[in-house]
């Protein structure tokens, strides 16, 4: 949960909200096959729901001062230009989060965990 306080009061944004908007944005990018599990909690969730992938899988958002740092773990299509895919993801995630929340995205870290044919 990200907590912010401004002249309007206390604002709390749940991790699930970030998972939903970021996961949807990343999944719509060309070359992205899916998201990769980043830890035991996400792995267990995938196992229990019998789904190999869910929208927020592979997304982690951390508050850094007044901005955010986004970590993404993705699976890409084999044979495509990975740097072009990552650039596209970084721009789309930054735009989507800043438009939806009004918070600055300081950094987007993209980790390519696997490639699929």
FENVENPE-V546952 format. One record per backbone hydrogen bond with DSSP energy under -1.0 kcal/mol. NH is the residue of the N-H (numbers start at 1). CO is the residue of the C=O. E is the energy in kcal/mol with one decimal. If there is no record, write none. Layout:
nh:NH co:CO e:E
nh:NH co:CO e:E
This chain:
nh:2 co:13 e:-2.8
nh:4 co:11 e:-3.0
nh:6 co:9 e:-2.3
nh:9 co:6 e:-1.2
nh:11 co:4 e:-3.7
nh:13 co:2 e:-2.7
nh:18 co:14 e:-1.3
nh:19 co:15 e:-2.8
nh:20 co:16 e:-2.1
nh:21 co:17 e:-2.3
nh:22 co:18 e:-2.7
nh:23 co:19 e:-2.2
nh:24 co:20 e:-1.9
nh:25 co:21 e:-1.8
nh:26 co:22 e:-2.8
nh:27 co:23 e:-2.3
nh:28 co:24 e:-1.1
nh:29 co:26 e:-1.7
nh:32 co:29 e:-1.5
nh:33 co:75 e:-2.7
nh:34 co:75 e:-1.6
nh:36 co:73 e:-2.4
nh:43 co:39 e:-2.4
nh:44 co:40 e:-2.8
nh:45 co:41 e:-2.0
nh:46 co:42 e:-2.3
nh:47 co:43 e:-2.0
nh:48 co:44 e:-2.8
nh:49 co:45 e:-2.3
nh:57 co:54 e:-1.7
nh:59 co:56 e:-1.4
nh:60 co:71 e:-2.1
nh:62 co:69 e:-2.7
nh:64 co:67 e:-2.8
nh:67 co:64 e:-2.1
nh:68 co:104 e:-2.0
nh:69 co:62 e:-2.9
nh:70 co:107 e:-2.6
nh:71 co:60 e:-3.1
nh:72 co:109 e:-2.8
nh:73 co:58 e:-1.8
nh:74 co:111 e:-2.7
nh:75 co:34 e:-2.7
nh:76 co:114 e:-2.1
nh:77 co:31 e:-2.2
nh:78 co:116 e:-3.2
nh:80 co:77 e:-1.1
nh:85 co:81 e:-1.9
nh:86 co:82 e:-2.7
nh:87 co:83 e:-2.3
nh:88 co:84 e:-2.1
nh:89 co:85 e:-2.3
nh:90 co:86 e:-2.7
nh:91 co:87 e:-2.2
nh:92 co:88 e:-2.4
nh:93 co:89 e:-2.9
nh:94 co:90 e:-2.3
nh:95 co:91 e:-2.3
nh:96 co:92 e:-2.7
nh:97 co:93 e:-2.6
nh:98 co:94 e:-2.2
nh:99 co:95 e:-2.4
nh:100 co:96 e:-2.1
nh:101 co:97 e:-2.6
nh:102 co:98 e:-1.5
nh:106 co:68 e:-2.0
nh:107 co:68 e:-1.3
nh:109 co:70 e:-3.3
nh:111 co:72 e:-3.1
nh:113 co:74 e:-2.4
nh:116 co:76 e:-2.5
